[in-house]
Amino acid sequence: MSDKQVSEMSFEEAMAELERVVNQLERGDVPLEDSIKLYERGAALNKRCEEKLKEAEEKVAAITLDGNGNPTGTTPVDGM
C-alpha cells in the first residue's frame, strides 16, 4: 500500500493502487484486521477515481463547438 494520501493521487495512481488492493483481498491470505484496512483504503481509492472521472466529464462537457462541430475553446467549469 502506498503512503501517499488518496486525496493527492492522480486517477492513474488511485486506479493502480485500487487494483493492488483488490488483488490482495481476492487472494484471501490477508489477516482480518489488515483486510478491513485494505477494504477502507479501497473504498477511498474508488471514491477518488469517481471524483477524477467526474472532473474529466465536466471538462469535456465544457468544450464549446462552432457551427461545423469544431471545438472553439472551453468554458470554465466552476471549481476548476
Order of alpha helices (4+ residues) and beta strands (2+ residues): alpha-alpha-beta-beta
